[in-house]
Amino acid sequence: MFDPTIYENLKVVLEGAVYELDLAGAILVTGREDLVDLASMSRTYKLTFVLTSEEQGKPAVQAELVLHSGLRDFAAEQLKEHGSEPGCSFGISFGMPFGTLPDLTLRCSEAEGILDRVWGGRFPVLQTVSQTIGAGASLYRSTARLDFGRRFGEDVAEDFASLTDYTVRSLSELEEWLNGWLREPDPGE
């Protein structure tokens, strides 16, 4: 028998923290991917969820938690190489539908401010805006990703419960903000 890797142990803890919130009715898990890339010998685990309080048909902010481990991580752990730090990368991103807005820079700045406030400004927020064109409309979507800037080892496994709590709080505040300005009347009306 072999010992589970850091990735496997963190995956179990992360999955437990997220599904505990799902079971409690606070969130709804909308996607789960457990990927093995044989070309790069890497593993990726993704969990996607939304708040359960959202009405059907309304735009929802979506959270995605991603745990990743590559060949170097596995080799460093198994070979116990001197000077290498085995671990996994971990990321949290928030996908937000912006609709057809003219001032994306302002909206992205506001979303970043909300995440900075919730997370205490400890992690840089990187945003990507995509545009879908067609059917007579141009729709925008922002993805804001927190950059933790470090490797995650088993020593932070207990922190996954609080990371998921911060993620739910972020979802709630982003959703409230998003619904607030989507209801604002157009000044041209």
N, C-alpha and C positions, 0 to 999 in steps of 0.2 A: 504494500500500500504506500502511496505517496502523500505528502502534505499538500494541501491546497495552496495555490499561489496567492500573492497579495491581491491580485485582480479578482480571483474567485472569492476570497473572503470579503473584499469590499463590495463586490456585486451582491452578495447575499445580504449584507447589512443595508445597502442602498435600497434594494428591492423591498426588504422588510419595512423600512421607514416609509417608503412611498405607498406601499399597499396597505399599511396600517392607516394612513390618512384616507385612502380610498374606501377602506372598510368602515371607517368612522363617518363617511359621507361628506367629508370636507372637499375632496377632489374627485374627479373622474379620470381614470387612466384611459387615454384614447389611443395609445400606441406603445408597443414594446418590441424592441429589436435586440436580438442576441446574435451578433455577427462574428464570424471567424473568416479572416482574409488569408487564404492559404498562400497567395502570392507574396505578401509581406510578412506573413506569420504574426498577424496582429489580431487582437480581439477588441470588440467595441460593444458596449451595452448601452442602449438608449431607452429612456422612459419619457413619454410625452403625456401631459395631463392638463386639464382645465379645471376651473372652479365648478362645483356642482350647482351653485346658485344661479348660474347663467340661464336665461330664457332661451328656448330654441329659436333659431333664426337670427339672433343678435350676434354681432361680432364678438368674439371671445379672444382674450389674450391666452396664449398657449405657452406652457413651460416645457423645456426639454432638458433633461439631465443626461449627460454623456460621460461614461467611464471608459477609458481607453488604455490599452497596454500593448506595447509592441515587442518585437523580438529582443531589442536591447534591454528592455525591462525584465523580460523573462530570463535572459542570459545573466544579467547582473544579479538576479535573485538566486538562480540555480548554481552559478559558478562562484558566488560570493566574492566577486572581484573587488580588490582593494581600490578605494577612491570612487567607486560607483555607488549611486544611490538608487536602489530598486524602488519601484513604486508605479503609480498610474497617473495619467492625466485625468482631470475631472473638470467638467464645464457645465455651466447653467446658461441657457439662453431663453429669451422671451420673444415670441412672435406676435406682432400686433398688426391688425389690419388698419391702415390709415385712410382707406377710401380714396377720394379724389381731392386731395388737399393741395392748395397752391404753395403753402409755406412749410415745407418739410423740415427745413433746418430748425425752425422754432419748435416743431412738434418733437423732433429727435432730441433736442436740448431739454425739453420738458420731461421726456421719458427718462433720459439719463439722470436728471435731477431727482426724480422719484427713486430710481435704483440707488443712487448715491446716498439718499436719505435713509432708505431701508437698511442698506448694507454698511452704513457708517462711512462711506467714501473710501473704504479700504481697498477696493478692487477697481481697476479701470474698466470702463464700459465701452465695448467696441460695437458699433452699429453698422448694419448693412441695410440699405433700402433697395427693394426690388420693385419693378413696375410691370404690371400686366396690361397689355394693350389689346383691345378688341371689343367687339360687340358695342361699339359706340362709346366706350368709356375707357378711361385710363385709371387703373387702381394701383395704389401703392401699399407696400407692406414693409414694416421694419422688423429686423431681427437684432435684438440687443443681447450681447454676450458678455458675461462677467469673465474677466481674465484673472484667474487666481495666481498665475505666474509661479507656480511651484508644483512639485510632485506630491502625490498623496500616498501615504503608506498606511499600514494597519494601525499606527498610533492615532490616526484621526477617524477611525471607524465610528467611534462614539459621537463624533461631530455631525454625522449624516442626519441624525434626527433634527438637530437645530438648523442645518443647512436646508432641509426640506421645509421646516417651519418658516424660515426667512423667504424661501421661494414662494410659499403660499401667501405670505404677507405681501410680497412683491406683486404677485398675480392680482390680489385684491385691490391694491392701490393703483396699479396700472389699469385695471378694468374700470375702476371708479373714474379715473381721469379720462380714459378713452370714451366711456359712455357720456361723460359730462360735456366734452367738446363736440362729440358727434350730434348731440342734441341742440347745440348752440344754433340760433337762427343765422342764416346767411345775411351779412350786412347789406347785400344788394337787394334783398327782398323788401 
